[in-house]
C-alpha cells in the first residue's frame, strides 16, 4: 500500500510540477523573441544568475532539509507551526542582512570581474536592485513548500512556480514597451510575491499556523541546514561563474549560454519535480516510523538511472527541431541559433550524471549527512573553475559546456562513494 501511495503521489506530483514549471521554463523563450540576444539581455541574465544563484543557496536547502525535521516533529507530536514560523523569522531576518551585503559587494566587484561596457554596467547595477526582493520572497516560499511536501500536500508546491511565471510573463508583455528590459525583473518579483501568498493560504488550510513560538525549539536544524547551505552556495556559484566568464567573450555569449542551459534543464526539472519530491517525503515518514528504507532507495536509484538514459536518447534525437522551435525567431540571428544548438548538444550529456546526483543528495538529506553535500559543492566549484579556464582557451564558449560535463562526471564518482557508506546502503 505504501508503494502504491508513492507511485500515485509521484505521478500526480509530476503532472502538477509539469504544469507549474512549464510556464517558468518558457520565459526565456519569450525574452529571446521580445529582446533577442544583446548587451541588455546579457545584463539581465547576468543579474538573474547571481541573484537566483544566491537565493537558491538558502531556499532549496531549507525546502529539502525541513522535510525530515517535520516528519520527525509529527512523530513526536511537536508544534509544527511554531517550528516553521521560527525558521521563517530567523531565515528572513538573516537573509535581509546577507542580501544587502551581497548586493553591495557585487556592485563593488563588477568592474573587476566582468567586461561589460559602461552603459551595460550601469544597467546591471539597476537590475540587481530591482530583482533583489525575490531572494527574500523565494526563501519563505520554499519553506512553506517544504512544509506542504512533508505533509504530502504535493499539488500546490508543485504548481506554484507556474503562478509566478504566468504573472511575470503577463507583466513583461504589458510593460515591455514602456519599461524595456526592466519589466523582466519586476515581473519576476511580482510573480514570486503572489506565489508566496498562495502557499501561505494553502498552509493555513491544513490547520497549521506558521507563527513564532517559544514552545518550538529549532534544535540542530540550522546546523544541519548550514552544511547543505555551504554545499548549495558552492554549487549555485557554478552558473554564476559561467556567466561571469562568458562576459569575457563576445556580446551575446551570456544570453546564448543561458538559452542553451534552460532548454536542456526542462526535462530534468520535470522529472526531478515529481519523483524526487515525493521520494524524500515518503522516505522521511517511513524512516521516522522505524522502517528500513534501503530497498526503496536502491529501487529508486535503478529507476532514475534508466529513465535518465532513455531521456538522453530522446532529447538527442529531437535536438535540432527543439532548438528551432524554441528560438527560431525574427529577432534571433542564425549565428546565435547555431551557437545555442551546439551548446545544447554538449549539455545534453550532463543529464544522466545530474539526475543520479540529485537522487543521491536526497539520500544525504534523509539521513542528515549534509556534510557530504557541502564537500560535493566545494569539489564541483573548484573543478568547474579549473576546467573552465582550461577548456575556454581551446573552445571558447563551448569549453564552458564541456567543463560542465567533465565536472559532473567526476563529482558523481565522489558522491556515489560517499553515499554508499551511509547506513551500509546497497548502491
Phi, psi and omega per residue, in radians:
X1 nan -0.688 3.106
X2 -1.144 -0.659 3.124
X3 -1.120 -0.778 3.133
X4 -1.157 -0.609 3.082
X5 -1.110 -0.716 3.121
X6 -1.127 -0.776 3.137
X7 -1.091 -0.788 3.141
X8 -1.079 -0.808 3.135
X9 -1.118 -0.655 -3.138
X10 -1.132 -0.777 -3.126
X11 -1.131 -0.834 -3.108
X12 -1.179 -0.682 3.140
X13 -1.186 -0.669 3.081
X14 -1.068 -0.720 3.125
X15 -1.108 -0.851 3.125
X16 -1.114 -0.695 3.130
X17 -1.124 -0.663 3.115
X18 -1.086 -0.723 3.100
X19 -1.151 -0.790 -3.076
X20 -1.171 -0.670 -3.061
X21 -1.557 -0.349 -3.088
X22 -1.010 -0.812 -3.115
X23 -1.107 -0.718 -3.129
X24 -1.167 -0.637 -3.098
X25 -1.268 -0.385 -3.140
X26 -1.587 -0.081 3.128
X27 -0.980 -0.791 3.099
X28 -1.031 -0.490 3.107
X29 -1.182 -0.687 3.061
X30 -1.144 -0.749 3.129
X31 -1.065 -0.723 3.120
X32 -1.078 -0.732 -3.133
X33 -1.248 -0.622 -3.082
X34 -1.512 -0.604 -3.038
X35 -2.067 -0.196 3.127
X36 1.251 -2.628 3.105
X37 -2.195 1.870 -3.002
X38 -2.627 -3.056 3.088
X39 -1.122 -0.575 3.137
X40 -1.222 -0.736 3.099
X41 -1.220 -0.591 3.032
X42 -1.023 -0.760 -3.131
X43 -1.081 -0.787 -3.136
X44 -1.148 -0.850 -3.082
X45 -1.152 -0.499 3.021
X46 -1.121 -0.849 3.124
X47 -1.123 -0.705 -3.133
X48 -1.097 -0.724 3.133
X49 -1.111 -0.775 -3.111
X50 -1.176 -0.835 -3.049
X51 -1.273 -0.750 3.107
X52 -1.192 -0.630 3.067
X53 -1.056 -0.744 3.133
X54 -1.172 -0.733 -3.104
X55 -1.257 -0.631 3.139
X56 -1.089 -0.562 3.114
X57 -0.876 -0.785 -3.061
X58 -1.634 -0.777 -3.016
X59 -1.160 -0.833 -3.125
X60 -1.186 -0.644 3.132
X61 -1.103 -0.844 -3.103
X62 -1.218 -0.617 -3.136
X63 -1.087 -0.656 -3.117
X64 -1.529 -0.737 -3.092
X65 -1.121 -0.556 -3.061
X66 -1.225 -0.370 -3.063
X67 -1.085 -0.955 3.123
X68 -1.122 -0.500 3.107
X69 -1.190 -0.693 3.104
X70 -1.198 -0.683 3.073
X71 -1.042 -0.714 3.114
X72 -1.174 -0.727 3.139
X73 -1.123 -0.683 3.109
X74 -1.128 -0.714 3.138
X75 -1.116 -0.520 -3.127
X76 -1.616 -0.114 -3.122
X77 1.283 0.541 -3.097
X78 -1.524 2.976 -3.100
X79 -1.368 1.731 -3.099
X80 -1.241 -0.744 -3.130
X81 -1.042 -0.770 3.122
X82 -1.134 -0.702 3.117
X83 -1.079 -0.860 -3.125
X84 -1.129 -0.701 3.119
X85 -1.057 -0.721 3.138
X86 -1.210 -0.619 3.082
X87 -1.112 -0.754 3.139
X88 -1.136 -0.753 -3.123
X89 -1.128 -0.886 -3.126
X90 -1.112 -0.724 -3.141
X91 -1.125 -0.741 -3.122
X92 -1.142 -0.841 -3.125
X93 -1.080 -0.767 3.136
X94 -1.156 -0.671 -3.070
X95 -1.305 -0.497 3.056
X96 -1.056 -0.793 3.129
X97 -1.136 -0.805 -3.123
X98 -1.136 -0.657 3.140
X99 -1.137 -0.778 3.112
X100 -1.058 -0.754 3.120
X101 -1.160 -0.683 -3.132
X102 -1.114 -0.854 -3.136
X103 -1.110 -0.745 3.131
X104 -1.071 -0.774 3.127
X105 -1.142 -0.698 -3.133
X106 -1.148 -0.674 3.090
X107 -0.996 -0.743 -3.118
X108 -1.192 -0.650 -3.035
X109 -1.446 -0.297 -3.028
X110 -0.867 -0.841 -3.109
X111 -1.131 -0.372 -3.068
X112 -1.620 -0.460 -3.046
X113 -1.874 -0.118 -3.132
X114 -2.201 2.989 3.117
X115 -2.192 0.631 3.112
X116 -1.242 2.643 2.995
X117 -1.218 2.896 -3.091
X118 -1.067 -0.758 3.091
X119 -1.107 -0.716 3.137
X120 -1.208 -0.571 3.099
X121 -1.152 -0.684 3.077
X122 -1.128 -0.684 3.110
X123 -1.137 -0.702 3.116
X124 -1.026 -0.797 -3.128
X125 -1.065 -0.700 3.134
X126 -1.194 -0.774 -3.110
X127 -1.143 -0.576 3.139
X128 -1.054 -0.806 -3.133
X129 -1.224 -0.543 -3.125
X130 -1.194 -0.614 -3.076
X131 -1.663 -0.162 -3.080
X132 -0.983 -0.696 -3.131
X133 -1.020 -0.391 -3.130
X134 -1.124 -0.439 3.136
X135 -1.085 -0.824 -3.133
X136 -1.193 -0.740 -3.128
X137 -1.111 -0.729 -3.130
X138 -1.122 -0.627 3.122
X139 -1.027 -0.882 -3.097
X140 -1.217 -0.625 3.066
X141 -1.071 -0.715 -3.091
X142 -1.204 -0.670 3.103
X143 -1.099 -0.782 3.126
X144 -1.168 -0.645 3.093
X145 -1.125 -0.707 3.095
X146 -1.097 -0.686 3.095
X147 -1.073 -0.832 -3.137
X148 -1.131 -0.658 3.094
X149 -1.125 -0.697 3.127
X150 -1.117 -0.535 3.107
X151 -1.489 0.067 -3.103
X152 1.102 0.536 2.981
X153 -1.752 1.326 -2.938
X154 -1.402 -0.426 -2.949
X155 -1.075 -0.922 -3.065
X156 -1.135 -0.822 3.076
X157 -1.022 -0.616 -3.112
X158 -1.220 -0.716 -3.058
X159 -1.535 -0.283 -3.021
X160 -1.060 -0.602 3.070
X161 -1.026 -0.465 3.094
X162 -1.165 -0.560 3.084
X163 -1.083 -0.831 3.104
X164 -1.040 -0.789 -3.050
X165 -1.162 -0.773 -3.122
X166 -1.078 -0.788 3.122
X167 -1.132 -0.683 3.122
X168 -1.095 -0.804 -3.136
X169 -1.093 -0.758 3.134
X170 -1.087 -0.728 3.139
X171 -1.138 -0.777 3.129
X172 -1.078 -0.755 -3.141
X173 -1.050 -0.744 -3.066
X174 -1.328 -0.554 -2.987
X175 -2.049 0.101 -3.100
X176 -1.139 -0.557 3.125
X177 -1.229 -0.645 -3.089
X178 -1.454 -0.708 -3.038
X179 -1.794 -0.256 -3.099
X180 1.171 -2.473 -3.098
X181 -1.138 -0.336 3.127
X182 -1.156 -0.378 3.117
X183 -1.146 -0.444 -3.073
X184 -1.207 -0.968 3.128
X185 -1.122 -0.629 3.130
X186 -1.133 -0.690 3.105
X187 -1.099 -0.716 3.104
X188 -1.082 -0.777 -3.120
X189 -1.126 -0.772 3.115
X190 -1.052 -0.795 -3.137
X191 -1.096 -0.708 -3.139
X192 -1.178 -0.615 3.099
X193 -1.101 -0.730 3.118
X194 -1.215 -0.655 3.081
X195 -1.029 -0.770 3.120
X196 -1.055 -0.707 3.137
X197 -1.100 -0.761 3.128
X198 -1.104 -0.723 3.131
X199 -1.144 -0.678 3.112
X200 -1.106 -0.710 3.086
X201 -1.110 -0.716 3.120
X202 -1.087 -0.705 3.115
X203 -1.161 -0.735 3.133
X204 -1.028 -0.618 -3.109
X205 -1.244 -0.275 3.060
X206 -1.405 -0.163 -3.097
X207 1.616 -0.015 3.135
X208 -1.699 2.288 3.101
X209 -1.970 1.873 -3.119
X210 -1.306 1.490 3.132
X211 -2.137 2.713 3.140
X212 -1.203 2.369 3.125
X213 -2.633 2.461 -3.119
X214 -1.181 -0.373 -3.081
X215 -1.436 0.100 -3.068
X216 -2.133 1.402 -3.137
X217 -1.173 2.562 -3.126
X218 -1.463 -0.262 3.119
X219 1.006 -2.375 -3.118
X220 -1.717 0.390 -3.070
X221 -0.988 -0.886 -3.072
X222 -1.266 -0.366 3.046
X223 -1.220 -0.849 3.102
X224 -1.133 -0.790 3.141
X225 -1.122 -0.615 -3.122
X226 -1.068 -0.626 3.110
X227 -1.159 -0.692 3.097
X228 -1.238 -0.630 3.089
X229 -1.023 -0.721 3.119
X230 -1.073 -0.756 3.103
X231 -1.166 -0.738 3.119
X232 -1.136 -0.587 3.097
X233 -1.042 -0.839 -3.128
X234 -1.127 -0.790 -3.126
X235 -1.151 -0.695 -3.131
X236 -1.208 -0.379 3.098
X237 -1.340 -0.234 -3.109
X238 -1.102 -0.912 3.080
X239 -1.112 -0.519 3.088
X240 -1.156 -0.766 3.082
X241 -1.048 -0.748 3.129
X242 -1.057 -0.826 -3.111
X243 -1.165 -0.630 3.124
X244 -1.150 -0.796 3.125
X245 -1.175 -0.581 3.102
X246 -1.156 -0.448 3.108
X247 -1.169 -0.283 3.097
X248 -1.382 -0.239 -3.089
X249 -1.634 -2.792 -3.075
X250 -1.257 2.784 3.113
X251 -1.046 2.385 -3.114
X252 1.685 -0.164 -3.091
X253 -1.127 -0.736 3.128
X254 -1.079 -0.803 -3.116
X255 -1.097 -0.794 -3.105
X256 -1.150 -0.641 3.083
X257 -1.135 -0.742 3.121
X258 -1.114 -0.769 -3.124
X259 -1.056 -0.749 -3.125
X260 -1.210 -0.688 3.117
X261 -1.114 -0.746 -3.108
X262 -1.119 -0.663 -3.119
X263 -1.157 -0.733 -3.122
X264 -1.311 -0.399 -3.116
X265 -1.374 -0.280 -3.064
X266 -0.995 -0.991 -3.130
X267 -1.136 -0.543 3.121
X268 -1.132 -0.778 -3.131
X269 -1.176 -0.636 3.096
X270 -1.114 -0.811 -3.106
X271 -1.191 -0.841 -3.098
X272 -1.222 -0.465 3.140
X273 -1.192 -0.279 3.125
X274 -1.809 -1.247 -2.986
X275 -1.144 -0.642 -3.064
X276 -1.304 -0.510 3.076
X277 -1.222 -0.842 -3.084
X278 -1.235 -0.591 3.130
X279 -1.049 -0.839 -3.098
X280 -1.090 -0.717 3.141
X281 -1.146 -0.834 -3.117
X282 -1.202 -0.720 3.103
X283 -1.060 -0.758 -3.106
X284 -1.098 -0.823 3.126
X285 -1.059 -0.737 -3.126
X286 -1.183 -0.752 -3.107
X287 -1.081 -0.770 -3.089
X288 -1.431 -0.036 2.932
X289 -1.616 0.020 3.075
X290 1.609 0.259 -3.108
X291 -1.620 2.803 3.082
X292 -1.606 2.084 -3.072
X293 -1.825 0.107 -3.041
X294 -1.119 -0.663 3.127
X295 -1.134 -0.704 3.113
X296 -1.131 -0.666 3.128
X297 -1.119 -0.779 -3.140
X298 -1.105 -0.714 3.140
X299 -1.125 -0.753 3.133
X300 -1.105 -0.673 3.137
X301 -1.070 -0.783 -3.132
X302 -1.147 -0.758 -3.116
X303 -1.120 -0.827 -3.114
X304 -1.143 -0.670 3.094
X305 -1.066 -0.768 3.117
X306 -1.160 -0.755 3.118
X307 -1.081 -0.700 -3.104
X308 -1.152 -0.645 3.113
X309 -1.234 -0.666 3.048
X310 -1.126 -0.681 3.114
X311 -1.096 -0.717 3.124
X312 -1.063 -0.782 -3.131
X313 -1.074 -0.733 -3.139
X314 -1.145 -0.795 -3.107
X315 -1.152 -0.621 3.093
X316 -1.118 -0.700 -3.131
X317 -1.234 -0.452 -3.104
X318 -1.801 0.139 -2.979
X319 -0.960 -0.950 -3.036
X320 -1.107 -0.889 3.123
X321 -1.108 -0.555 3.114
X322 -1.146 -0.773 3.133
X323 -1.106 -0.759 -3.131
X324 -1.176 -0.697 3.114
X325 -1.087 -0.680 -3.063
X326 -1.361 -0.676 -2.918
X327 -2.218 -0.072 3.141
X328 -1.291 1.537 -3.125
X329 -2.220 2.765 3.137
X330 -0.994 -0.592 -3.119
X331 -1.497 0.040 -3.093
X332 -1.926 2.049 -3.040
X333 -1.220 2.744 3.122
X334 -1.161 -0.576 3.106
X335 -1.135 -0.769 3.101
X336 -1.122 -0.676 3.135
X337 -1.106 -0.727 3.122
X338 -1.151 -0.696 3.139
X339 -1.149 -0.763 3.109
X340 -1.085 -0.711 -3.115
X341 -1.078 -0.770 -3.129
X342 -1.242 -0.680 3.075
X343 -1.064 -0.736 3.132
X344 -1.091 -0.698 3.114
X345 -1.036 -0.782 -3.133
X346 -1.167 -0.774 -3.071
X347 -1.185 -0.438 3.128
X348 -0.994 -0.556 -3.098
X349 -1.310 -0.116 3.053
X350 -1.395 -0.277 -3.018
X351 -0.954 -0.901 -3.058
X352 -1.105 -0.961 -3.139
X353 -1.111 -0.517 -3.132
X354 -1.218 -0.768 -3.140
X355 -1.154 -0.695 3.097
X356 -1.135 -0.683 3.119
X357 -1.110 -0.683 -3.121
X358 -1.082 -0.757 -3.117
X359 -1.222 -0.577 3.110
X360 -1.214 -0.598 3.092
X361 -1.183 -0.524 3.074
X362 -1.140 -0.590 3.077
X363 -1.131 -0.715 3.100
X364 -1.076 -0.727 3.135
X365 -1.163 -0.718 -3.135
X366 -0.979 -0.787 -3.110
X367 -1.613 0.142 3.109
X368 1.037 0.554 3.081
X369 -1.708 0.997 -3.022
X370 -1.318 -0.137 3.050
X371 -1.133 -0.458 3.080
X372 -1.162 -0.707 3.107
X373 -1.154 -0.675 3.082
X374 -1.040 -0.867 -3.128
X375 -1.133 -0.650 3.104
X376 -1.077 -0.783 -3.129
X377 -1.077 -0.776 3.131
X378 -1.099 -0.761 3.126
X379 -1.049 -0.818 -3.106
X380 -1.121 -0.694 -3.130
X381 -1.147 -0.782 3.141
X382 -1.095 -0.795 3.124
X383 -1.093 -0.726 -3.086
X384 -1.123 -0.767 3.126
X385 -1.097 -0.797 -3.121
X386 -1.097 -0.830 -3.129
X387 -1.217 -0.577 3.053
X388 -1.018 -0.875 -3.125
X389 -1.062 -0.641 -3.124
X390 -1.276 -0.905 -3.007
X391 -1.358 -0.450 3.083
X392 -1.108 -0.549 3.119
X393 -1.103 -0.636 -3.082
X394 -1.514 -0.773 -2.951
X395 -2.175 0.174 3.103
X396 1.074 -2.306 -3.088
X397 -1.122 -0.515 3.116
X398 -1.182 -0.433 3.091
X399 -1.107 -0.515 3.097
X400 -1.148 -0.660 3.117
X401 -1.245 -0.719 3.096
X402 -1.098 -0.675 3.101
X403 -1.061 -0.694 3.112
X404 -1.064 -0.737 -3.117
X405 -1.154 -0.848 -3.112
X406 -1.118 -0.750 3.139
X407 -1.078 -0.764 -3.099
X408 -1.133 -0.705 -3.131
X409 -1.133 -0.805 -3.124
X410 -1.128 -0.765 -3.119
X411 -1.191 -0.523 3.083
X412 -1.117 -0.661 3.107
X413 -1.066 -0.779 3.109
X414 -1.091 -0.783 -3.093
X415 -1.129 -0.731 3.131
X416 -1.040 -0.859 -3.111
X417 -1.119 -0.695 -3.107
X418 -1.232 -0.734 -3.095
X419 -1.212 -0.591 -3.098
X420 -1.142 -0.281 3.122
X421 -1.508 -0.149 -3.121
X422 -1.362 2.036 3.049
X423 0.903 0.546 3.133
X424 0.931 0.836 -3.120
X425 -1.191 2.415 -3.095
X426 -1.460 1.165 -3.115
X427 -1.718 nan nan
